[in-house]
Amino acid sequence: MFKTASFYYMSGTGNSFKTAVWAGEKLKERGCKASVIPMEKAALKNTPPSADNLTGIFTPTHAFTATWPAIKFALKMPRVKKAPAVVIACRAGAYYGPLPLPGMEGTACLIIALILLLKGYDIRGFAGMDMPTNWLAVHWGMTEKHAQYFYDKTKREITAFIDTVASGRRIFKGIPSWIMGLALIQISFMYVIFARFMLAKIMFADEKCTSCGICAANCPYGAIIMKGNKSKKPYWTFKCESCERCIAYCPEKSIQAAHSYIIILCWIVFGLAGAVTSQVVLPLHMSDNYITATLFQIAYTLGFFYIGYHILFFLTRFKPFAWLFSHTTFTKIYRRYHQSDVTLRDLKDGK
Ligand SMILES: Cc1cc2nc3c(=O)[nH]c(=O)nc-3n(C[C@H](O)[C@H](O)[C@H](O)COP(=O)(O)O)c2cc1C
């Protein structure tokens, strides 16, 4: 049995954090001291993993794989000799009418476990855990009643998982999900290298924003800056990981995803893409080279998102535009979600 446990989490809306806390509580009952630490604050060099210490990585699933901060974190972990480790990927449990359905972690556990294995860790187990779905820029948040179903289910499952590991057995869950994840690997790949940068560039604060700065102060990646002279407004940089913390915890529910803007922008970007490709790419003979052409298209699309976002940010500083964009987005009417008893302080400091 381990003497200590270090559970590192990345968590936007508290699901992965809470799952790590439940795992820690179970170990505590068995006389083991568990720390639940935010990845962005972890000082790995001070606490090198050892045989007596169970290392845990807790990450949400983004696009059927682990989040980029969790992958980067695993890559930075020190090399060890046979230190025990577990990986947990929280995924989107959702209700379809009266029916609760599981999410899909895909390659999330697999990729982190593989990195740790190559670093010398002894992987004791991994599993996907269903917690309420949290992609608030895209869909509505779950009701408390439905969320409670997933809290109870995951608390039971993580407790059983940790019990198994603590009693010296190994547990690997989710084979159908790995297979699906491997089949969808190109989506995960495109998301990690490309799409996650674009998602930040549709967020804005509407006319209800009080410039309190809570979103910027609590962004785990320092991706939000408060910009402006008279009244400062949040501006999302390319560092954003779409963890959804800002939109989930905004006290005024003022943070929105600009759906009408994104439709117009995509129409311009992808409508013009054909013309630009034939006028610019073809004359430069880029189209002969698949890699050059792809890189050009990525740079071109990101460039458009960057410029477009500056225009959106500028316009939404004026109340009529802020009102217009906020009344042509679904997030205005969507219910918001974060894990019910996780505060911003919990997420920032860990346990
Ligand atoms: C950008 C984004 C992509 C997501 N992709 C997936 C996915 O592919 N599969 C899945 O089951 N859940 C997906 N989710 C849902 C989250 O993984 C899930 O709600 C998780 O419990 C959130 O944990 P957190 O509160 O610790 O961030 C996604 C969420 C976001 C914001």
The ligand as an SDF file (V2000), in Angstrom:
LIG
                    3D

 31 33  0  0  0  0  0  0  0  0999 V2000
  -13.6640   21.4850  -25.8790 C   0  0  0  0  0  0  0  0  0  0  0  0
  -14.2710   20.2680  -25.2370 C   0  0  0  0  0  0  0  0  0  0  0  0
  -14.2220   19.0390  -25.8760 C   0  0  0  0  0  0  0  0  0  0  0  0
  -14.7820   17.9020  -25.2510 C   0  0  0  0  0  0  0  0  0  0  0  0
  -14.6970   16.6850  -25.8850 N   0  0  0  0  0  0  0  0  0  0  0  0
  -15.1980   15.5790  -25.2780 C   0  0  0  0  0  0  0  0  0  0  0  0
  -15.0930   14.2890  -25.9020 C   0  0  0  0  0  0  0  0  0  0  0  0
  -14.5210   14.1290  -26.9800 O   0  0  0  0  0  0  0  0  0  0  0  0
  -15.6340   13.2270  -25.2650 N   0  0  0  0  0  0  0  0  0  0  0  0
  -16.2690   13.3270  -24.0520 C   0  0  0  0  0  0  0  0  0  0  0  0
  -16.7560   12.3180  -23.5250 O   0  0  0  0  0  0  0  0  0  0  0  0
  -16.3610   14.5360  -23.4240 N   0  0  0  0  0  0  0  0  0  0  0  0
  -15.8490   15.6500  -24.0150 C   0  0  0  0  0  0  0  0  0  0  0  0
  -15.9380   16.8820  -23.3770 N   0  0  0  0  0  0  0  0  0  0  0  0
  -16.5850   16.9680  -22.0500 C   0  0  0  0  0  0  0  0  0  0  0  0
  -15.6260   16.9820  -20.8660 C   0  0  0  0  0  0  0  0  0  0  0  0
  -14.5210   16.1190  -21.0540 O   0  0  0  0  0  0  0  0  0  0  0  0
  -16.3440   16.5470  -19.5820 C   0  0  0  0  0  0  0  0  0  0  0  0
  -17.5000   17.2770  -19.3620 O   0  0  0  0  0  0  0  0  0  0  0  0
  -15.4350   16.6070  -18.3520 C   0  0  0  0  0  0  0  0  0  0  0  0
  -16.1100   15.9650  -17.2990 O   0  0  0  0  0  0  0  0  0  0  0  0
  -15.0700   18.0220  -17.9410 C   0  0  0  0  0  0  0  0  0  0  0  0
  -14.1810   17.9730  -16.8570 O   0  0  0  0  0  0  0  0  0  0  0  0
  -13.6370   19.2790  -16.0720 P   0  0  0  0  0  0  0  0  0  0  0  0
  -14.8260   19.9070  -15.3780 O   0  0  0  0  0  0  0  0  0  0  0  0
  -12.6630   18.7300  -15.0910 O   0  0  0  0  0  0  0  0  0  0  0  0
  -13.0070   20.1710  -17.0720 O   0  0  0  0  0  0  0  0  0  0  0  0
  -15.4150   18.0140  -23.9780 C   0  0  0  0  0  0  0  0  0  0  0  0
  -15.4630   19.2700  -23.3440 C   0  0  0  0  0  0  0  0  0  0  0  0
  -14.9060   20.3840  -23.9650 C   0  0  0  0  0  0  0  0  0  0  0  0
  -14.9760   21.7150  -23.2640 C   0  0  0  0  0  0  0  0  0  0  0  0
  1  2  1  0
  2  3  1  0
  2 30  2  0
  3  4  2  0
  4  5  1  0
  4 28  1  0
  5  6  2  0
  6  7  1  0
  6 13  1  0
  7  8  2  0
  7  9  1  0
  9 10  1  0
 10 11  2  0
 10 12  1  0
 12 13  2  0
 13 14  1  0
 14 15  1  0
 14 28  1  0
 15 16  1  0
 16 17  1  0
 16 18  1  0
 18 19  1  0
 18 20  1  0
 20 21  1  0
 20 22  1  0
 22 23  1  0
 23 24  1  0
 24 25  2  0
 24 26  1  0
 24 27  1  0
 28 29  2  0
 29 30  1  0
 30 31  1  0
M  END
$$$$
